[in-house]
Amino acid sequence: MRIYTRTGDSGETGLFGGERVFKDELRVEAYGSVDEASAALGLAVASLEEKDTLAALVLHLQNELFIVGADLATPLPRAVPRIEERHVLALEKQIDAWDEALTPLQSFILPGGTQAAAGLHLSRTLARRAERRVVTLLRAEPEKTNPAVLRYLNRLSDLLFVLARAANARAGEDEIPWKKEEE
């Protein structure tokens, strides 16, 4: 199978089901942003020194982001695997479990620390961008877009924040607090 098809050379791409749309359509922007977040998660996993439960969870999240992308690339009501409330609840359980092991935040923190934590923070910001794109898509095409995707991306970014903190804590890396400018 060839990687290139030349079918996108005119600025169009195909959605699941065969519909052709321009590559800057809201739906394509939304699932493209999800792909960016997934790629950044791959960078974060590559940076983890130990392939443990944190790495396994990040790989699981990458797999779920494929479902998110497919969900967004396939307007309702066509049948494909969809993000459901159970996915959102599973993220909430992960947030609670990982956050419980961390010291409580005393202030805002700057994104960074270890390479893995920085990658998770980058993934978090890309998940937030995807969330914004989904908000726009839901406003434009509410009948064709799964609203559970929005809740999923919102929880995902929260989880990635907690996981970035966990990656730093495991490596013994101090978090850098935000310092208000002196006036």
Helices and strands as residue ranges (DSSP letters): E 12-14, E 20-22, H 26-47, H 53-73, H 85-100, E 109-110, H 115-140, G 142-144, H 148-170, E 176-177
